[in-house]
Amino acid sequence: MFSGNKGEWSEVYALLKLLSEKKLIPGDDNLNELTGIIYPIIKILRDEAGENIEYIPHDTYVEVIKGANTYNIGSKLFLENADLLLKEIKNTHNKGAFKIPCIEAFLNSIQCTKLKAKSSDKTDIRIVIHDIKQNFQKELGFSIKSQLGNPSTLFNAGANTNFIYRIEQSYLTEEQIHSINNISSSTAKIKKRLDTIKHHSGVLNFAGITGKNLSRNLILIDSKLDYLLAEMLLLYYTTTKTKIKDLTEELESKNPLNFPPDSNHKFYEYKTKKFLTEIALGMMPSKVWNGIYDATGGYLVVRKDGKIVSYHIYDRNQFENYLFNYTKLETPSSSRHKFGTIYKENGELFINLNLQIRFLV
């Protein structure tokens, strides 16, 4: 029996909903549908146990092709089951995996045997669209993000995503270091530790990233991107700001990287948007990034009301603005990812801060 969380069930919902509507509708910066622009869906492709399944929407039915077998299933059934699935997802209070028995028979009838794509893939669904403007058909890979459940992560924390800071101009004693490392009485313990280091005249200077691939990937995207993110992380962990947009605006104001101050160029915003786009479409911290996009189309966002809006690289400005407006930094587990504790190497003091990015609700 199928079992998954709200985000995983949303992937199947998107499949049924799109096949019933037969079109993609682009979204604006604030998840609203753009009027007057549609992309007709020619077919949707899914990998099921190593075998490609094709879903071809027609006026009154959907043609399902699996190998040499073809099944024709009424479009109305896709709409009815999409509505049923949406209702079940909304009504459940389960934050983990759950089952929806009433939808299982229909999913089996359309040869759908799993809820989600592999976790290593950025592409959740492949869609062949017809571009009316340019009059051509193209297969695009989309990542599906849902507002029906807990906000998903855009950039996952790990051992490779620790940013290393050297603690300078401070003469902390062993007793003081021990005291700082034992601050753990609140959810803001990292901020309290950093505030205490500052109180003892400590200055944090970026010294590197634990993950070599991530470090080099960032330099590949932009030669100063690692320093920019280090400043953004430090700002996040020492203030109450969490949204990427707000943190970036603060960096623009403070200009810690000393970009030309008499320029109207938004250096920090441009570089941050470029970073968000690269990780959205393929870059992973643990792998060498070659600039080739995995999610070659972009994102499909399942809104709270069940409508689906698309963002893809044809409308790059809208896509970048969506990522910029709807993401935030958050604090992952410090014990699991080994950060937030002062440590000593070669007689010098260091502390690590971890990067994780999540979508807003």
LOTIFI-943965 format. One line per field, with one value per residue (C-alpha): x, y, z; chain; residue in one letter; residue number from 0. Coordinates in pm, whole numbers. Each point is the difference from the previous one (the first is absolute). Last residue first. Layout:
// residues N
c1 [X/...]
c2 [Y/...]
c3 [Z/...]
chain [A/...]
res [a/...]
n [NUM/...]
//
This chain:
// residues 361
c1 [531/351/242/302/372/267/352/194/224/341/218/378/278/369/283/41/-372/-235/-375/-294/-337/-278/38/5/-272/-197/75/-83/-332/-109/-39/-200/61/-299/-159/-310/99/336/-124/-306/212/238/-285/-177/326/76/-324/130/187/-315/-250/-334/-318/-223/-334/-83/-111/317/210/170/315/154/366/251/16/342/-16/340/186/354/233/270/-50/224/-216/-46/-163/-257/-48/-294/-276/-87/366/94/-301/67/365/-92/-259/263/249/-252/-130/348/130/-304/169/-81/370/167/89/210/-11/159/-79/-171/-245/-205/-310/20/65/-317/-196/139/-109/-350/-35/142/-251/136/73/9/370/331/-53/-155/267/274/-170/-33/368/105/-237/174/346/-87/-156/309/129/-352/-159/333/103/-319/64/357/-109/-282/240/252/-261/124/-21/265/152/-268/94/-173/114/29/3/-122/-352/26/61/-300/-222/113/-90/-336/-75/84/-218/-308/-217/65/198/300/300/254/239/21/92/265/152/-4/178/258/68/-112/252/-181/123/-90/-247/48/-328/-74/-318/-160/-189/197/-106/-359/-276/-241/-48/-351/-176/-370/-267/-217/-312/-243/240/160/315/33/330/-49/171/-77/-70/-36/-256/31/-201/220/-279/-235/255/-150/90/151/7/243/-81/200/328/261/93/196/-320/-137/-337/-317/-325/62/-185/-201/-121/-317/-224/226/-41/-378/-11/217/-201/-246/278/178/296/216/363/88/-173/-338/-277/-180/-271/209/156/-338/-170/280/-21/-375/39/274/-217/-291/221/178/-333/-142/290/-129/257/139/256/283/232/315/222/-221/-212/-281/-229/-200/-364/-252/200/328/276/302/147/315/148/374/128/269/-244/-234/168/-252/-68/-271/-130/-96/-75/-116/208/-216/42/-292/-15/296/-114/97/287/139/276/-233/-116/-8/-299/68/-268/-201/-237/-79/355/136/-220/79/379/-5/-195/260/277/-216/-15/377/-27/-285/190/-5/-158/-131/-121]
c2 [2843/123/-229/-130/72/-166/127/-103/217/-123/146/43/78/-10/-196/-238/-84/88/-41/226/-171/119/-287/-379/-89/-231/199/334/-126/236/377/168/231/120/-39/137/342/-95/-329/169/288/-241/-185/319/136/-330/-24/-255/-150/-128/92/-174/55/-276/68/-212/288/-28/33/-289/158/-140/87/31/-149/-161/-144/-168/307/-31/249/-256/-20/-252/-174/34/344/-74/223/-102/243/145/8/206/229/78/86/231/172/56/143/248/103/53/207/224/244/365/70/254/-266/-213/-346/-6/-359/112/226/106/107/-268/-253/110/-33/-351/-100/132/-184/-324/10/-72/331/-14/83/-178/-337/153/267/-260/-214/295/90/-358/-6/305/-143/-325/195/209/-186/-59/-324/-184/141/-143/-341/9/49/-252/-260/65/-42/139/357/270/258/267/249/13/274/-70/295/-208/137/-111/-359/36/120/-297/-243/169/-16/-372/-60/161/-309/43/-133/-125/215/-273/97/353/-125/-238/279/231/-262/-64/372/221/256/146/199/-287/-289/-179/-87/-324/-40/-343/-129/-321/-175/54/258/-22/281/60/-155/-72/197/-233/-113/141/270/-244/10/-215/-4/20/-165/133/-177/247/69/292/300/274/195/-298/-210/-348/-197/-343/-53/-186/-28/-5/132/97/-366/-152/-40/-234/113/-16/-183/-343/-261/214/-234/206/-273/-41/369/-37/-295/185/321/-112/-164/330/-99/211/102/272/323/-173/257/-124/218/186/-314/-177/293/29/-374/18/300/-178/-314/188/182/-317/-181/278/-43/-351/-280/-151/-277/-100/-300/-58/168/196/262/184/201/255/58/263/256/-191/-20/-223/-176/-195/-254/-67/-321/-17/-81/281/298/267/196/261/76/285/252/339/290/291/378/245/50/-69/-210/139/-159/334/67/-107/-348/-180/-218/-351/-177/-320/74/-364/-116/288/-86/-372/48/287/-215/-274/244/143/-343/29/346/-105/-300/-344/-343/-202/-353]
c3 [420/-80/-179/188/-19/216/63/311/216/117/277/9/247/-90/169/-291/11/287/27/79/-48/-232/-245/-2/-250/230/314/-161/-137/-279/42/-274/-293/-199/-342/-173/-136/-154/-143/-153/-129/-173/-170/-110/-145/-174/-194/-251/294/162/264/0/198/132/167/302/226/209/-315/-178/-142/-319/-34/-282/-345/-21/352/-40/-121/-132/170/70/376/176/259/376/0/-273/-306/-220/-78/339/107/-306/30/366/-77/-289/217/269/-250/-140/342/143/-291/-37/-239/66/49/230/258/-238/166/343/97/323/-193/304/-197/-268/277/178/-326/-39/350/-63/-332/138/284/349/174/381/19/80/-170/-312/-37/32/-261/-240/45/-72/-297/-149/71/-180/-288/-67/-310/-131/-124/-21/339/148/-155/129/360/-34/-140/278/275/332/-125/48/234/42/269/339/238/374/236/299/-51/-364/116/234/-284/-211/278/53/-375/-3/308/-153/56/372/296/-194/94/76/-277/143/348/-134/-206/306/213/-269/-6/-286/-116/-298/-298/-236/-7/-335/-171/-185/-208/45/-303/-64/322/-106/-27/-291/-252/-138/295/-3/185/209/-183/-256/-121/-244/-208/-313/-193/-374/-295/-347/-329/-286/-270/-240/-117/147/166/31/189/2/309/60/376/222/371/324/-142/261/28/290/202/-268/-135/204/61/-143/-211/-242/-276/-65/143/304/81/-32/240/254/31/270/204/81/218/233/39/250/102/42/36/-312/-148/-257/-147/-11/-175/-256/-71/-60/-231/-196/-8/-152/-251/-113/-24/-219/-242/-79/-12/-321/59/-233/35/-205/258/235/-177/179/-230/195/-94/-104/-200/-5/263/-71/305/-82/242/-22/159/268/279/-111/-166/-83/-317/-59/-348/-235/275/-134/138/111/14/-7/374/225/294/339/194/120/-258/-284/-92/-335/-95/-128/-203/-48/292/87/-70/209/297/-6/-16/250/247/-40/95/278/166/50/154/226/134/-158/-5/-294/82]
chain [A/A/A/A/A/A/A/A/A/A/A/A/A/A/A/A/A/A/A/A/A/A/A/A/A/A/A/A/A/A/A/A/A/A/A/A/A/A/A/A/A/A/A/A/A/A/A/A/A/A/A/A/A/A/A/A/A/A/A/A/A/A/A/A/A/A/A/A/A/A/A/A/A/A/A/A/A/A/A/A/A/A/A/A/A/A/A/A/A/A/A/A/A/A/A/A/A/A/A/A/A/A/A/A/A/A/A/A/A/A/A/A/A/A/A/A/A/A/A/A/A/A/A/A/A/A/A/A/A/A/A/A/A/A/A/A/A/A/A/A/A/A/A/A/A/A/A/A/A/A/A/A/A/A/A/A/A/A/A/A/A/A/A/A/A/A/A/A/A/A/A/A/A/A/A/A/A/A/A/A/A/A/A/A/A/A/A/A/A/A/A/A/A/A/A/A/A/A/A/A/A/A/A/A/A/A/A/A/A/A/A/A/A/A/A/A/A/A/A/A/A/A/A/A/A/A/A/A/A/A/A/A/A/A/A/A/A/A/A/A/A/A/A/A/A/A/A/A/A/A/A/A/A/A/A/A/A/A/A/A/A/A/A/A/A/A/A/A/A/A/A/A/A/A/A/A/A/A/A/A/A/A/A/A/A/A/A/A/A/A/A/A/A/A/A/A/A/A/A/A/A/A/A/A/A/A/A/A/A/A/A/A/A/A/A/A/A/A/A/A/A/A/A/A/A/A/A/A/A/A/A/A/A/A/A/A/A/A/A/A/A/A/A/A/A/A/A/A/A/A/A/A/A/A/A/A/A/A/A/A/A]
res [v/l/f/r/i/q/l/n/l/n/i/f/l/e/g/n/e/k/y/i/t/g/f/k/h/r/s/s/s/p/t/e/l/k/t/y/n/f/l/y/n/e/f/q/n/r/d/y/i/h/y/s/v/i/k/g/d/k/r/v/v/l/y/g/g/t/a/d/y/i/g/n/w/v/k/s/p/m/m/g/l/a/i/e/t/l/f/k/k/t/k/y/e/y/f/k/h/n/s/d/p/p/f/n/l/p/n/k/s/e/l/e/e/t/l/d/k/i/k/t/k/t/t/t/y/y/l/l/l/m/e/a/l/l/y/d/l/k/s/d/i/l/i/l/n/r/s/l/n/k/g/t/i/g/a/f/n/l/v/g/s/h/h/k/i/t/d/l/r/k/k/i/k/a/t/s/s/s/i/n/n/i/s/h/i/q/e/e/t/l/y/s/q/e/i/r/y/i/f/n/t/n/a/g/a/n/f/l/t/s/p/n/g/l/q/s/k/i/s/f/g/l/e/k/q/f/n/q/k/i/d/h/i/v/i/r/i/d/t/k/d/s/s/k/a/k/l/k/t/c/q/i/s/n/l/f/a/e/i/c/p/i/k/f/a/g/k/n/h/t/n/k/i/e/k/l/l/l/d/a/n/e/l/f/l/k/s/g/i/n/y/t/n/a/g/k/i/v/e/v/y/t/d/h/p/i/y/e/i/n/e/g/a/e/d/r/l/i/k/i/i/p/y/i/i/g/t/l/e/n/l/n/d/d/g/p/i/l/k/k/e/s/l/l/k/l/l/a/y/v/e/s/w/e/g/k/n/g/s/f/m]
n [360/359/358/357/356/355/354/353/352/351/350/349/348/347/346/345/344/343/342/341/340/339/338/337/336/335/334/333/332/331/330/329/328/327/326/325/324/323/322/321/320/319/318/317/316/315/314/313/312/311/310/309/308/307/306/305/304/303/302/301/300/299/298/297/296/295/294/293/292/291/290/289/288/287/286/285/284/283/282/281/280/279/278/277/276/275/274/273/272/271/270/269/268/267/266/265/264/263/262/261/260/259/258/257/256/255/254/253/252/251/250/249/248/247/246/245/244/243/242/241/240/239/238/237/236/235/234/233/232/231/230/229/228/227/226/225/224/223/222/221/220/219/218/217/216/215/214/213/212/211/210/209/208/207/206/205/204/203/202/201/200/199/198/197/196/195/194/193/192/191/190/189/188/187/186/185/184/183/182/181/180/179/178/177/176/175/174/173/172/171/170/169/168/167/166/165/164/163/162/161/160/159/158/157/156/155/154/153/152/151/150/149/148/147/146/145/144/143/142/141/140/139/138/137/136/135/134/133/132/131/130/129/128/127/126/125/124/123/122/121/120/119/118/117/116/115/114/113/112/111/110/109/108/107/106/105/104/103/102/101/100/99/98/97/96/95/94/93/92/91/90/89/88/87/86/85/84/83/82/81/80/79/78/77/76/75/74/73/72/71/70/69/68/67/66/65/64/63/62/61/60/59/58/57/56/55/54/53/52/51/50/49/48/47/46/45/44/43/42/41/40/39/38/37/36/35/34/33/32/31/30/29/28/27/26/25/24/23/22/21/20/19/18/17/16/15/14/13/12/11/10/9/8/7/6/5/4/3/2/1/0]
//
